[in-house]
Amino acid sequence: MTSPLETSIECVLFDLDGTLIDTAPDFIKVVNRLLEEHGKPSIPAHLIRQTVSDGARALVKLAFAIEEGHRDFRPLNQRLLDLYYQQLQTTEASLYPGIEQLLEKLEAAGIAWGIVTNKPEQYCVLLLEKLNLLDRCKALVCPDHVAERKPNPESILLACQQLGCSTERTVYIGDHIRDIQAAKNADVIAIAATYGYLADDTKVEEWYADFVLQSSEQTESLLNMLKFA
């Protein structure tokens, strides 16, 4: 391990898909597997990748060009989730570059880190177990644990409470506008991860994040900039 972290941040909270972990390879497989089951052609990986952060429903809409009111929507959505859970047994997801080293430095410095996500708990737990991250993650807040999802601040505030951290010295990193909105609503430092699953026409400047990361490997240096009296 190289130089230690020199930051005043007390805890670091991550969104999961597209921020902490690149989960797109699993979704690319299961979306195209579902299409194959229905005799439809596969769709380009980049279209699936940029939709991952919008969740399973958005992926069904993308793949089948139907809306939630369509009679086939619910069974397709459930089948996609079932396929995804199966895929997690042999997941191809991985931490983004530089994140493992960052987590090690956070842990060495006694700075807690956690995950605040709109991904349901059963999928999060299995994924984190497969990547040997579950025991290291000191807070995992999923939709199952709160009344309101992001962009409501409830999940971030719950994570801060679980970690015993003040909002003033907490950062939340995410790759979707709702992540930045949730962070601002919770009064924590809002960091946009533009290396995540953004659509081609996304205007990150309109998110009004406090800071913007162009790559996951910039995270450590940004945290080292955050020093308070």
C-alpha positions in Angstrom: 0.0 0.0 0.0 1.3 3.4 -0.9 0.7 6.8 0.8 -2.2 6.9 3.4 -5.3 8.9 2.9 -5.2 12.5 4.1 -8.8 13.5 4.3 -11.2 15.0 6.8 -14.1 12.8 5.4 -15.6 10.6 8.1 -17.4 8.1 5.8 -17.7 7.4 2.1 -21.0 6.2 0.7 -21.3 4.7 -2.8 -24.1 3.9 -5.2 -23.6 0.3 -6.3 -24.2 -0.2 -10.1 -22.1 2.1 -12.2 -20.2 3.6 -9.3 -18.7 1.1 -7.0 -19.1 -2.0 -9.1 -19.3 -2.5 -12.9 -22.3 -4.8 -13.0 -23.1 -4.2 -16.7 -21.5 -7.5 -18.0 -24.1 -9.5 -16.0 -27.0 -7.4 -17.3 -25.8 -7.6 -20.9 -25.9 -11.3 -20.6 -29.3 -11.6 -19.0 -31.1 -9.1 -21.2 -29.9 -10.8 -24.3 -30.7 -14.2 -22.8 -34.3 -13.0 -22.2 -34.6 -11.7 -25.7 -33.3 -15.0 -27.0 -36.0 -16.9 -25.0 -38.6 -14.8 -26.9 -37.1 -15.3 -30.3 -35.9 -11.7 -30.6 -32.5 -10.5 -31.7 -29.9 -9.3 -29.2 -29.4 -5.5 -28.7 -26.0 -3.7 -28.6 -24.1 -3.9 -25.3 -23.7 -0.2 -25.0 -27.4 0.4 -25.0 -27.8 -2.0 -22.1 -24.8 -0.5 -20.3 -26.2 3.0 -20.3 -29.6 1.8 -19.0 -28.4 -0.3 -16.1 -28.6 2.5 -13.5 -32.3 3.0 -14.3 -33.0 -0.5 -13.1 -34.7 -3.7 -14.3 -37.9 -2.1 -15.5 -36.0 0.3 -17.7 -34.1 -2.7 -19.2 -37.4 -4.4 -20.0 -38.7 -1.3 -21.7 -35.5 -1.0 -23.7 -35.4 -4.6 -24.8 -39.1 -5.1 -25.6 -40.2 -1.6 -26.5 -43.2 -1.8 -24.1 -44.4 0.2 -21.2 -45.3 -0.9 -17.7 -49.0 -1.1 -18.5 -48.4 -3.8 -21.1 -49.8 -7.2 -20.2 -46.4 -8.8 -20.8 -44.4 -6.3 -18.7 -44.6 -7.9 -15.3 -43.8 -11.5 -16.3 -40.9 -10.2 -18.4 -39.6 -8.1 -15.6 -39.8 -11.0 -13.1 -38.1 -13.3 -15.6 -35.3 -10.8 -16.1 -34.8 -10.6 -12.3 -34.8 -14.4 -12.0 -32.2 -14.7 -14.8 -30.1 -12.0 -13.1 -30.1 -13.8 -9.7 -29.0 -17.0 -11.5 -26.2 -15.0 -13.3 -25.0 -13.7 -10.0 -23.9 -17.2 -9.0 -21.1 -16.8 -11.5 -21.0 -13.0 -11.7 -18.8 -11.2 -14.2 -19.1 -7.9 -12.2 -16.0 -6.3 -10.7 -14.9 -3.3 -8.8 -14.0 -0.3 -11.0 -10.3 0.5 -11.4 -8.6 1.9 -8.4 -11.6 1.2 -6.1 -10.1 -1.9 -4.3 -7.0 0.2 -3.4 -9.3 3.0 -2.2 -11.3 0.7 0.0 -8.1 -0.7 1.5 -6.9 2.8 2.3 -10.3 3.8 3.8 -10.2 0.7 6.0 -6.6 1.3 7.0 -7.5 4.9 8.0 -10.5 3.8 10.0 -12.9 5.6 7.6 -16.1 3.6 7.2 -17.6 3.0 3.8 -21.0 1.8 2.8 -23.5 1.4 -0.1 -26.7 3.2 -0.6 -28.6 1.8 -3.6 -32.0 1.3 -5.2 -31.1 -2.3 -5.9 -33.1 -4.8 -3.8 -31.3 -6.4 -0.9 -31.3 -10.0 -2.2 -29.3 -9.1 -5.3 -27.0 -6.8 -3.4 -26.1 -9.4 -0.7 -25.4 -12.2 -3.2 -23.3 -9.9 -5.4 -21.3 -8.5 -2.5 -20.8 -12.1 -1.1 -19.5 -13.2 -4.5 -17.0 -10.3 -4.6 -16.0 -10.8 -0.9 -17.2 -7.3 0.0 -20.2 -8.0 2.2 -18.2 -8.2 5.5 -16.2 -5.1 4.6 -19.2 -2.9 3.8 -20.2 -1.3 7.1 -23.6 -0.1 5.9 -25.8 -1.4 3.1 -29.1 0.5 2.6 -31.5 -0.9 -0.1 -35.1 0.0 -0.9 -36.1 -2.9 1.4 -34.9 -0.8 4.4 -36.6 2.6 3.7 -40.0 4.0 3.0 -38.7 6.2 0.1 -36.1 5.5 -2.5 -33.5 7.9 -3.8 -33.8 10.8 -4.6 -35.4 11.0 -1.2 -32.6 11.4 1.3 -33.9 8.8 3.7 -31.5 6.0 2.6 -28.4 8.2 2.9 -29.4 9.5 6.3 -30.0 6.0 7.5 -26.5 5.0 6.3 -25.0 8.0 8.1 -26.9 7.0 11.3 -25.7 3.4 11.0 -22.1 4.5 10.6 -22.3 7.2 13.3 -21.1 9.8 10.8 -22.1 13.5 10.5 -23.6 14.5 7.2 -21.1 17.4 7.0 -18.2 15.0 6.6 -19.9 12.4 4.5 -19.6 12.0 0.7 -22.0 10.2 -1.6 -20.8 9.1 -5.0 -23.3 8.1 -7.7 -23.7 7.9 -11.5 -27.3 9.1 -11.8 -29.0 12.5 -11.2 -31.2 10.9 -8.5 -28.0 10.1 -6.6 -26.9 13.7 -6.6 -30.4 14.9 -5.7 -30.4 12.4 -2.8 -27.0 13.6 -1.6 -28.0 17.2 -1.7 -31.4 16.5 0.0 -29.4 14.7 2.7 -26.9 17.6 3.0 -23.9 15.5 2.3 -21.1 16.1 -0.3 -22.4 15.1 -3.7 -20.0 13.6 -6.2 -21.0 12.6 -9.7 -19.3 9.5 -11.2 -19.4 10.2 -14.9 -17.5 6.9 -15.6 -20.8 5.1 -14.8 -23.8 4.2 -16.9 -24.7 7.6 -18.5 -26.7 7.9 -21.6 -25.0 9.7 -24.5 -27.1 12.8 -24.1 -26.6 13.2 -20.3 -25.7 16.7 -19.2 -23.9 16.1 -16.0 -23.4 19.9 -15.4 -27.2 20.1 -14.9 -27.0 17.8 -11.9 -25.1 20.5 -10.0 -22.9 18.0 -8.1 -20.3 19.4 -5.8 -17.6 17.5 -7.6 -17.4 15.4 -10.8 -15.2 12.3 -11.3 -14.2 11.5 -14.9 -12.7 8.1 -13.8 -12.9 5.9 -10.7 -9.2 6.3 -10.3 -9.6 10.0 -9.5 -11.6 9.2 -6.3 -8.7 8.9 -3.9 -7.1 12.2 -5.0 -10.5 14.0 -4.7 -11.0 12.6 -1.2 -7.5 13.9 -0.2 -8.6 17.4 -1.3 -11.4 17.4 1.2 -9.8 18.7 4.3 -11.6 20.8 6.9 -10.6 22.8 9.9 
